[in-house]
Amino acid sequence: MQSGQDGSSEALAAAMKRSGISSPLMEQIVRLSAFHTSPAPGILIGAFMVDWALELLGARPGTKLYGVCETPKCLPDALQVMAHCTTGNNRLRVVPIGKFAITLNAPSETESAEAVRVFVDLGKLKKYPTIDTWYANSPSYDKHAMKGKLQEEIFRAGRAILSSERVRVAVTKKKQWKSVTCPCCGETVPDYLAEGDTCGACGSMRYYERI
């Protein structure tokens, strides 16, 4: 794992300590960086986002939660590591809207649930010019020259670049399904994922060809 400016987890921890980040959150960020394979800026911001969302929900360790992530870049990993919402346990949904935002909610027996949405607030970014330049994907951001400054600024900013709101999200219930066999490839899929008579891999989701 590459962490911190000199490539070590010790350097990452030292940078966080200089900014007064709490020990529990430091541990989460180190774990998250290892999972992601680097302390990417999006991962670091994501850690503060999930940490705040958990606090707003009053969630305790081990609380079952459901998350939605509005970008596929970096941020889903923060939900997976810190809130245990994963694609595998079907508690993480990624919607590629392109916003750096998440929602978290507890389970609900009804068709909707109250949730907390945390997002990067563009107005608040103006107080942190390096983050603002990076976030805007500006040509003036020099990854090699400004990487260390960006990391320090993210740690210094913490939640100060974020805003939150209470929202309501739809609850998707588990579907009853049966297995159907695709006539093209001979493999089986759940019936609700079939595209007419064929599976997605033989239709609109085709991404490979046999060799």
N, C-alpha and C positions, 0 to 999 in steps of 0.2 A: 504494500500500500504506500502511496505517496501522500504525505501530509505535511502541512506547514511549508514555509518557504525553502527549507533545505531538504525537503523530502522525508521528514521523519514525523512520527506521531508526537514525539516529544516537543518538536518545534510548534506543532499545532496547539498542543496543550499550553505551551508557554505563551503563545499569542492570545489565547482565550483568557488565561490567568491575568495577563496585563490589562485586559478589558473588564475584569471583574465578573466574568461569567461564573455562575454557580457550579459547584462540583458535579451535581447530578446531570446538569445539562451538558457540561464538558464531556462526561462519560458517554452520553447519548451521541454527541457530535463525533467523537472518535469512532464509535461503533458504526455510525452512519457513513462516515468517510471510508471506513474499511469496506463496508458493504458496497458502496458506490465505486470503490477503487481509487478515489481521490477526493480531496476536500473542495470540490467544485463550488463556485459562488452560489449557484442555485441550491445546492445541498445545504450550505450553511444558512442561507435565508430560510429554506424550508424547515430547518430544525427549529428556528424561532417561531415559525408559523404554527407548526404542529404542537409545540410546547404551549403556546398561548391558547390554541383551540382546546387542548386537553384541560387546561386550567379553567377556561370559560365554561366548559361542560361539567366541571367538577368530577372528571373521570379519575378513577383510581387505577393503579397498576393491575392489569389483567381484565379491565372493563371491556366488554365486547362492544365494538364500535364499527360503524360503516363510514367509508370515506369516498368522496368524489374529488378528483383532481382535474383541473381545467387545462392542464398541459401534460404532454408525455415526457417533457424534458426535466430531468433531475428530481422534480418535486414528488413524483410517485414513490420514490425510494424513501423519503422522509416519512410518509404515511405507513409504508410497509415496516420499517424498522422501529419507529417510535409509537405508532398506534396499532400495530399488528393487523392492519387492513391490507390484505394481499389479493392479487388476482387469483391465486390458488384457493384461498378460503372463501372466495366470492364476496369479499367485503370491500373491495376496491374497484371503483369504476373510473376509468380515464376517459374524459370527453375532450377531444383536441380542439378546444376553443382558442387557445393561444394566450390565455390570461394566467398570470402567476397567482393562483387562488386555489383554496381547498374548502371543502365543507366536511364536517364530522357530525354524526348523530348516533344516538343510542338506538337499539332495536325498537320496533313498534309493531303492534298487532293490527294497527289501522292502515289505511291506504296512504298515509303521509306521516311524516315525522318532523318535529322541530329540530333544527340543526344550527350549527355555528359556522359561518363563512368567514374565513380570514384571507385577506388579499394584500398585495403590495399596493400602497397608496401613492400614486404618482405625485401628488402635491407634496407629500412628506419627503419624497426623494430629493427634492430641490435643496434640502439642507445637507445632503451628502453627495457632492458633485461626482466623486469617482463611481459610486454605485449608480448614480443617475446616468452617467456616460455609458457604463457597461450595460445597464438595463435597456437603454435605448438602442443598443447595438450601433453606437456611433463610431464612425471611422477614426475619431480622435482617441478612442480607447486602444491603448497599446498593451496587449496581453502580457508581453514579456517585461515591459518596463513598469507596468502598473499593477501587476498581480498581487504583490505583497501589500501595497497600499489599499487595494480593494478589499483584501481579506481583513485587514486591520479595521477598515471603515465599517465593514459588515458587523464585526464583533462589537465595535463601539456603538453602532446604531441599534442593534438588537431588534426589539419590537417597535422602535420609534419610526420605522418606515412602513409599518403595517396598520391596517384598520380592520374592524370586524363588524359583523351584522348578524342579526338573528333572521333565519330564513326557514322556509318549509320545503321539504323535498319529498318526492314521490317514493313510496316503498314498493319495491318489486318483489312479489311473492314467488316462491319456487314453482316452476312449471311442471305439470305432469306430462310425461313424454314416453314415447316408445321408440324403439330402434328401427330404422329403415335402411335398406341396402341400396346403394347407388348403382344403377345399371351400367354406368360408364367405367367405374374403377373397381366395383365389387366390394367396397368398404362400407361400413355402417356408420350412421350419424343419428343424433336425435332428430325426430321428425320436425321439430319446430325450427331447426337450422337448415333443413333441406330447401333447395331452390327449385320448386316444382318437383320433377322426378329425380333430379341430380343433387349431389352434394356441392357445397360451396367451392371445394377444391377443383371440381370439374366445371365450375361456373364462374361467378364474378370474383371469387376469392382465390382463383388460381394463381399460385406464386412459384410453381416449379414445373419442370418437365422431366420425364424419366429419360435416363441415358443408358 
